[in-house]
Amino acid sequence: MSKLQEMYISPASVWQAGGSINWDIFYQSEYRKWLPLPTYPFERTAI
C-alpha cells in the first residue's frame, strides 16, 4: 500500500468507526486556490 493510500484510508477508518476528523489539520499542507465558476448553466447545443 502506498503512503498516499494510507493517508486516505486511515481517516476513512476513523470516520467509519464514528470518530470525527479535523479536516483543517488534515488538509493544512495543501495549497488551494479560489476558482471562480460561472453561475449560469452551460450551453447544451452547439452553435
mmCIF file of the N, C-alpha and C atoms, coordinates in Angstrom:
data_MODEL
# 
_entry.id   MODEL 
# 
loop_
_atom_site.group_PDB 
_atom_site.id 
_atom_site.type_symbol 
_atom_site.label_atom_id 
_atom_site.label_alt_id 
_atom_site.label_comp_id 
_atom_site.label_asym_id 
_atom_site.label_entity_id 
_atom_site.label_seq_id 
_atom_site.pdbx_PDB_ins_code 
_atom_site.Cartn_x 
_atom_site.Cartn_y 
_atom_site.Cartn_z 
_atom_site.occupancy 
_atom_site.B_iso_or_equiv 
_atom_site.pdbx_formal_charge 
_atom_site.auth_seq_id 
_atom_site.auth_comp_id 
_atom_site.auth_asym_id 
_atom_site.auth_atom_id 
_atom_site.pdbx_PDB_model_num 
ATOM 1   N N  . MET A 1 1  ? 0.851   -1.172 0.000   1.00 0.00 ? 1  MET A N  1 
ATOM 2   C CA . MET A 1 1  ? 0.000   0.000  0.000   1.00 0.00 ? 1  MET A CA 1 
ATOM 3   C C  . MET A 1 1  ? 0.899   1.238  0.000   1.00 0.00 ? 1  MET A C  1 
ATOM 4   N N  . SER A 1 2  ? 0.562   2.204  -0.840  1.00 0.00 ? 2  SER A N  1 
ATOM 5   C CA . SER A 1 2  ? 1.375   3.414  -0.930  1.00 0.00 ? 2  SER A CA 1 
ATOM 6   C C  . SER A 1 2  ? 1.074   4.356  0.239   1.00 0.00 ? 2  SER A C  1 
ATOM 7   N N  . LYS A 1 3  ? 1.950   5.300  0.453   1.00 0.00 ? 3  LYS A N  1 
ATOM 8   C CA . LYS A 1 3  ? 1.749   6.288  1.526   1.00 0.00 ? 3  LYS A CA 1 
ATOM 9   C C  . LYS A 1 3  ? 0.493   7.120  1.269   1.00 0.00 ? 3  LYS A C  1 
ATOM 10  N N  . LEU A 1 4  ? 0.230   7.415  -0.005  1.00 0.00 ? 4  LEU A N  1 
ATOM 11  C CA . LEU A 1 4  ? -0.962  8.185  -0.340  1.00 0.00 ? 4  LEU A CA 1 
ATOM 12  C C  . LEU A 1 4  ? -2.226  7.411  0.026   1.00 0.00 ? 4  LEU A C  1 
ATOM 13  N N  . GLN A 1 5  ? -2.249  6.130  -0.272  1.00 0.00 ? 5  GLN A N  1 
ATOM 14  C CA . GLN A 1 5  ? -3.401  5.308  0.092   1.00 0.00 ? 5  GLN A CA 1 
ATOM 15  C C  . GLN A 1 5  ? -3.575  5.260  1.604   1.00 0.00 ? 5  GLN A C  1 
ATOM 16  N N  . GLU A 1 6  ? -2.485  5.102  2.325   1.00 0.00 ? 6  GLU A N  1 
ATOM 17  C CA . GLU A 1 6  ? -2.542  5.066  3.791   1.00 0.00 ? 6  GLU A CA 1 
ATOM 18  C C  . GLU A 1 6  ? -3.085  6.375  4.346   1.00 0.00 ? 6  GLU A C  1 
ATOM 19  N N  . MET A 1 7  ? -2.678  7.484  3.719   1.00 0.00 ? 7  MET A N  1 
ATOM 20  C CA . MET A 1 7  ? -3.090  8.797  4.192   1.00 0.00 ? 7  MET A CA 1 
ATOM 21  C C  . MET A 1 7  ? -4.611  8.959  4.117   1.00 0.00 ? 7  MET A C  1 
ATOM 22  N N  . TYR A 1 8  ? -5.242  8.360  3.127   1.00 0.00 ? 8  TYR A N  1 
ATOM 23  C CA . TYR A 1 8  ? -6.689  8.487  2.976   1.00 0.00 ? 8  TYR A CA 1 
ATOM 24  C C  . TYR A 1 8  ? -7.463  7.366  3.650   1.00 0.00 ? 8  TYR A C  1 
ATOM 25  N N  . ILE A 1 9  ? -6.899  6.195  3.768   1.00 0.00 ? 9  ILE A N  1 
ATOM 26  C CA . ILE A 1 9  ? -7.598  5.073  4.392   1.00 0.00 ? 9  ILE A CA 1 
ATOM 27  C C  . ILE A 1 9  ? -7.711  5.272  5.902   1.00 0.00 ? 9  ILE A C  1 
ATOM 28  N N  . SER A 1 10 ? -6.677  5.810  6.523   1.00 0.00 ? 10 SER A N  1 
ATOM 29  C CA . SER A 1 10 ? -6.687  5.998  7.968   1.00 0.00 ? 10 SER A CA 1 
ATOM 30  C C  . SER A 1 10 ? -7.836  6.895  8.439   1.00 0.00 ? 10 SER A C  1 
ATOM 31  N N  . PRO A 1 11 ? -8.008  8.108  7.880   1.00 0.00 ? 11 PRO A N  1 
ATOM 32  C CA . PRO A 1 11 ? -9.142  8.927  8.320   1.00 0.00 ? 11 PRO A CA 1 
ATOM 33  C C  . PRO A 1 11 ? -10.484 8.296  7.959   1.00 0.00 ? 11 PRO A C  1 
ATOM 34  N N  . ALA A 1 12 ? -10.536 7.581  6.848   1.00 0.00 ? 12 ALA A N  1 
ATOM 35  C CA . ALA A 1 12 ? -11.787 6.918  6.461   1.00 0.00 ? 12 ALA A CA 1 
ATOM 36  C C  . ALA A 1 12 ? -12.178 5.881  7.504   1.00 0.00 ? 12 ALA A C  1 
ATOM 37  N N  . SER A 1 13 ? -11.204 5.158  8.020   1.00 0.00 ? 13 SER A N  1 
ATOM 38  C CA . SER A 1 13 ? -11.475 4.152  9.052   1.00 0.00 ? 13 SER A CA 1 
ATOM 39  C C  . SER A 1 13 ? -11.965 4.807  10.337  1.00 0.00 ? 13 SER A C  1 
ATOM 40  N N  . VAL A 1 14 ? -11.359 5.925  10.697  1.00 0.00 ? 14 VAL A N  1 
ATOM 41  C CA . VAL A 1 14 ? -11.779 6.661  11.901  1.00 0.00 ? 14 VAL A CA 1 
ATOM 42  C C  . VAL A 1 14 ? -13.218 7.133  11.739  1.00 0.00 ? 14 VAL A C  1 
ATOM 43  N N  . TRP A 1 15 ? -13.527 7.727  10.597  1.00 0.00 ? 15 TRP A N  1 
ATOM 44  C CA . TRP A 1 15 ? -14.874 8.238  10.344  1.00 0.00 ? 15 TRP A CA 1 
ATOM 45  C C  . TRP A 1 15 ? -15.893 7.104  10.331  1.00 0.00 ? 15 TRP A C  1 
ATOM 46  N N  . GLN A 1 16 ? -15.525 5.989  9.699   1.00 0.00 ? 16 GLN A N  1 
ATOM 47  C CA . GLN A 1 16 ? -16.427 4.842  9.611   1.00 0.00 ? 16 GLN A CA 1 
ATOM 48  C C  . GLN A 1 16 ? -16.739 4.271  10.997  1.00 0.00 ? 16 GLN A C  1 
ATOM 49  N N  . ALA A 1 17 ? -15.790 4.385  11.918  1.00 0.00 ? 17 ALA A N  1 
ATOM 50  C CA . ALA A 1 17 ? -15.982 3.876  13.273  1.00 0.00 ? 17 ALA A CA 1 
ATOM 51  C C  . ALA A 1 17 ? -16.725 4.874  14.160  1.00 0.00 ? 17 ALA A C  1 
ATOM 52  N N  . GLY A 1 18 ? -17.123 6.032  13.588  1.00 0.00 ? 18 GLY A N  1 
ATOM 53  C CA . GLY A 1 18 ? -17.886 7.011  14.351  1.00 0.00 ? 18 GLY A CA 1 
ATOM 54  C C  . GLY A 1 18 ? -17.059 8.150  14.899  1.00 0.00 ? 18 GLY A C  1 
ATOM 55  N N  . GLY A 1 19 ? -15.790 8.195  14.577  1.00 0.00 ? 19 GLY A N  1 
ATOM 56  C CA . GLY A 1 19 ? -14.928 9.265  15.054  1.00 0.00 ? 19 GLY A CA 1 
ATOM 57  C C  . GLY A 1 19 ? -15.097 10.527 14.236  1.00 0.00 ? 19 GLY A C  1 
ATOM 58  N N  . SER A 1 20 ? -14.509 11.597 14.716  1.00 0.00 ? 20 SER A N  1 
ATOM 59  C CA . SER A 1 20 ? -14.556 12.853 13.964  1.00 0.00 ? 20 SER A CA 1 
ATOM 60  C C  . SER A 1 20 ? -13.157 13.183 13.459  1.00 0.00 ? 20 SER A C  1 
ATOM 61  N N  . ILE A 1 21 ? -13.111 13.917 12.378  1.00 0.00 ? 21 ILE A N  1 
ATOM 62  C CA . ILE A 1 21 ? -11.843 14.255 11.736  1.00 0.00 ? 21 ILE A CA 1 
ATOM 63  C C  . ILE A 1 21 ? -11.737 15.768 11.664  1.00 0.00 ? 21 ILE A C  1 
ATOM 64  N N  . ASN A 1 22 ? -10.598 16.300 12.069  1.00 0.00 ? 22 ASN A N  1 
ATOM 65  C CA . ASN A 1 22 ? -10.347 17.729 11.946  1.00 0.00 ? 22 ASN A CA 1 
ATOM 66  C C  . ASN A 1 22 ? -9.789  17.961 10.536  1.00 0.00 ? 22 ASN A C  1 
ATOM 67  N N  . TRP A 1 23 ? -10.668 18.354 9.618   1.00 0.00 ? 23 TRP A N  1 
ATOM 68  C CA . TRP A 1 23 ? -10.268 18.496 8.218   1.00 0.00 ? 23 TRP A CA 1 
ATOM 69  C C  . TRP A 1 23 ? -9.280  19.634 8.018   1.00 0.00 ? 23 TRP A C  1 
ATOM 70  N N  . ASP A 1 24 ? -9.331  20.667 8.856   1.00 0.00 ? 24 ASP A N  1 
ATOM 71  C CA . ASP A 1 24 ? -8.364  21.761 8.736   1.00 0.00 ? 24 ASP A CA 1 
ATOM 72  C C  . ASP A 1 24 ? -6.943  21.246 8.929   1.00 0.00 ? 24 ASP A C  1 
ATOM 73  N N  . ILE A 1 25 ? -6.753  20.380 9.905   1.00 0.00 ? 25 ILE A N  1 
ATOM 74  C CA . ILE A 1 25 ? -5.429  19.798 10.146  1.00 0.00 ? 25 ILE A CA 1 
ATOM 75  C C  . ILE A 1 25 ? -5.067  18.813 9.040   1.00 0.00 ? 25 ILE A C  1 
ATOM 76  N N  . PHE A 1 26 ? -6.038  18.015 8.609   1.00 0.00 ? 26 PHE A N  1 
ATOM 77  C CA . PHE A 1 26 ? -5.783  17.018 7.568   1.00 0.00 ? 26 PHE A CA 1 
ATOM 78  C C  . PHE A 1 26 ? -5.290  17.673 6.282   1.00 0.00 ? 26 PHE A C  1 
ATOM 79  N N  . TYR A 1 27 ? -5.866  18.819 5.925   1.00 0.00 ? 27 TYR A N  1 
ATOM 80  C CA . TYR A 1 27 ? -5.515  19.482 4.667   1.00 0.00 ? 27 TYR A CA 1 
ATOM 81  C C  . TYR A 1 27 ? -4.576  20.675 4.847   1.00 0.00 ? 27 TYR A C  1 
ATOM 82  N N  . GLN A 1 28 ? -3.955  20.830 6.008   1.00 0.00 ? 28 GLN A N  1 
ATOM 83  C CA . GLN A 1 28 ? -3.157  22.024 6.272   1.00 0.00 ? 28 GLN A CA 1 
ATOM 84  C C  . GLN A 1 28 ? -1.959  22.192 5.341   1.00 0.00 ? 28 GLN A C  1 
ATOM 85  N N  . SER A 1 29 ? -1.417  21.117 4.799   1.00 0.00 ? 29 SER A N  1 
ATOM 86  C CA . SER A 1 29 ? -0.245  21.242 3.933   1.00 0.00 ? 29 SER A CA 1 
ATOM 87  C C  . SER A 1 29 ? -0.612  21.395 2.457   1.00 0.00 ? 29 SER A C  1 
ATOM 88  N N  . GLU A 1 30 ? -1.901  21.398 2.143   1.00 0.00 ? 30 GLU A N  1 
ATOM 89  C CA . GLU A 1 30 ? -2.317  21.551 0.749   1.00 0.00 ? 30 GLU A CA 1 
ATOM 90  C C  . GLU A 1 30 ? -2.509  23.019 0.410   1.00 0.00 ? 30 GLU A C  1 
ATOM 91  N N  . TYR A 1 31 ? -2.204  23.342 -0.831  1.00 0.00 ? 31 TYR A N  1 
ATOM 92  C CA . TYR A 1 31 ? -2.425  24.694 -1.332  1.00 0.00 ? 31 TYR A CA 1 
ATOM 93  C C  . TYR A 1 31 ? -3.690  24.680 -2.173  1.00 0.00 ? 31 TYR A C  1 
ATOM 94  N N  . ARG A 1 32 ? -4.632  25.525 -1.829  1.00 0.00 ? 32 ARG A N  1 
ATOM 95  C CA . ARG A 1 32 ? -5.868  25.625 -2.598  1.00 0.00 ? 32 ARG A CA 1 
ATOM 96  C C  . ARG A 1 32 ? -6.014  27.035 -3.129  1.00 0.00 ? 32 ARG A C  1 
ATOM 97  N N  . LYS A 1 33 ? -6.525  27.131 -4.323  1.00 0.00 ? 33 LYS A N  1 
ATOM 98  C CA . LYS A 1 33 ? -6.729  28.429 -4.950  1.00 0.00 ? 33 LYS A CA 1 
ATOM 99  C C  . LYS A 1 33 ? -8.206  28.582 -5.291  1.00 0.00 ? 33 LYS A C  1 
ATOM 100 N N  . TRP A 1 34 ? -8.746  29.765 -5.079  1.00 0.00 ? 34 TRP A N  1 
ATOM 101 C CA . TRP A 1 34 ? -10.135 30.048 -5.398  1.00 0.00 ? 34 TRP A CA 1 
ATOM 102 C C  . TRP A 1 34 ? -10.311 29.965 -6.906  1.00 0.00 ? 34 TRP A C  1 
ATOM 103 N N  . LEU A 1 35 ? -11.337 29.260 -7.332  1.00 0.00 ? 35 LEU A N  1 
ATOM 104 C CA . LEU A 1 35 ? -11.613 29.087 -8.751  1.00 0.00 ? 35 LEU A CA 1 
ATOM 105 C C  . LEU A 1 35 ? -13.018 29.601 -9.040  1.00 0.00 ? 35 LEU A C  1 
ATOM 106 N N  . PRO A 1 36 ? -13.124 30.769 -9.683  1.00 0.00 ? 36 PRO A N  1 
ATOM 107 C CA . PRO A 1 36 ? -14.459 31.286 -9.981  1.00 0.00 ? 36 PRO A CA 1 
ATOM 108 C C  . PRO A 1 36 ? -15.130 30.442 -11.064 1.00 0.00 ? 36 PRO A C  1 
ATOM 109 N N  . LEU A 1 37 ? -16.388 30.142 -10.858 1.00 0.00 ? 37 LEU A N  1 
ATOM 110 C CA . LEU A 1 37 ? -17.148 29.355 -11.821 1.00 0.00 ? 37 LEU A CA 1 
ATOM 111 C C  . LEU A 1 37 ? -18.358 30.156 -12.288 1.00 0.00 ? 37 LEU A C  1 
ATOM 112 N N  . PRO A 1 38 ? -18.820 29.894 -13.490 1.00 0.00 ? 38 PRO A N  1 
ATOM 113 C CA . PRO A 1 38 ? -19.999 30.618 -13.974 1.00 0.00 ? 38 PRO A CA 1 
ATOM 114 C C  . PRO A 1 38 ? -21.238 30.264 -13.154 1.00 0.00 ? 38 PRO A C  1 
ATOM 115 N N  . THR A 1 39 ? -22.143 31.206 -13.049 1.00 0.00 ? 39 THR A N  1 
ATOM 116 C CA . THR A 1 39 ? -23.366 30.976 -12.277 1.00 0.00 ? 39 THR A CA 1 
ATOM 117 C C  . THR A 1 39 ? -24.550 30.628 -13.171 1.00 0.00 ? 39 THR A C  1 
ATOM 118 N N  . TYR A 1 40 ? -24.276 30.381 -14.440 1.00 0.00 ? 40 TYR A N  1 
ATOM 119 C CA . TYR A 1 40 ? -25.337 30.045 -15.386 1.00 0.00 ? 40 TYR A CA 1 
ATOM 120 C C  . TYR A 1 40 ? -25.112 28.637 -15.933 1.00 0.00 ? 40 TYR A C  1 
ATOM 121 N N  . PRO A 1 41 ? -26.166 27.977 -16.398 1.00 0.00 ? 41 PRO A N  1 
ATOM 122 C CA . PRO A 1 41 ? -25.981 26.644 -16.993 1.00 0.00 ? 41 PRO A CA 1 
ATOM 123 C C  . PRO A 1 41 ? -25.210 26.757 -18.312 1.00 0.00 ? 41 PRO A C  1 
ATOM 124 N N  . PHE A 1 42 ? -24.412 25.780 -18.592 1.00 0.00 ? 42 PHE A N  1 
ATOM 125 C CA . PHE A 1 42 ? -23.653 25.782 -19.835 1.00 0.00 ? 42 PHE A CA 1 
ATOM 126 C C  . PHE A 1 42 ? -24.584 25.525 -21.018 1.00 0.00 ? 42 PHE A C  1 
ATOM 127 N N  . GLU A 1 43 ? -24.204 26.041 -22.160 1.00 0.00 ? 43 GLU A N  1 
ATOM 128 C CA . GLU A 1 43 ? -24.989 25.804 -23.375 1.00 0.00 ? 43 GLU A CA 1 
ATOM 129 C C  . GLU A 1 43 ? -25.046 24.312 -23.659 1.00 0.00 ? 43 GLU A C  1 
ATOM 130 N N  . ARG A 1 44 ? -26.207 23.818 -23.976 1.00 0.00 ? 44 ARG A N  1 
ATOM 131 C CA . ARG A 1 44 ? -26.373 22.395 -24.244 1.00 0.00 ? 44 ARG A CA 1 
ATOM 132 C C  . ARG A 1 44 ? -26.410 22.087 -25.739 1.00 0.00 ? 44 ARG A C  1 
ATOM 133 N N  . THR A 1 45 ? -26.440 23.106 -26.563 1.00 0.00 ? 45 THR A N  1 
ATOM 134 C CA . THR A 1 45 ? -26.461 22.879 -28.007 1.00 0.00 ? 45 THR A CA 1 
ATOM 135 C C  . THR A 1 45 ? -25.255 23.533 -28.652 1.00 0.00 ? 45 THR A C  1 
ATOM 136 N N  . ALA A 1 46 ? -24.819 22.947 -29.751 1.00 0.00 ? 46 ALA A N  1 
ATOM 137 C CA . ALA A 1 46 ? -23.680 23.506 -30.478 1.00 0.00 ? 46 ALA A CA 1 
ATOM 138 C C  . ALA A 1 46 ? -24.118 24.742 -31.253 1.00 0.00 ? 46 ALA A C  1 
ATOM 139 N N  . ILE A 1 47 ? -23.223 25.661 -31.400 1.00 0.00 ? 47 ILE A N  1 
ATOM 140 C CA . ILE A 1 47 ? -23.523 26.892 -32.148 1.00 0.00 ? 47 ILE A CA 1 
ATOM 141 C C  . ILE A 1 47 ? -23.161 26.691 -33.599 1.00 0.00 ? 47 ILE A C  1 
# 
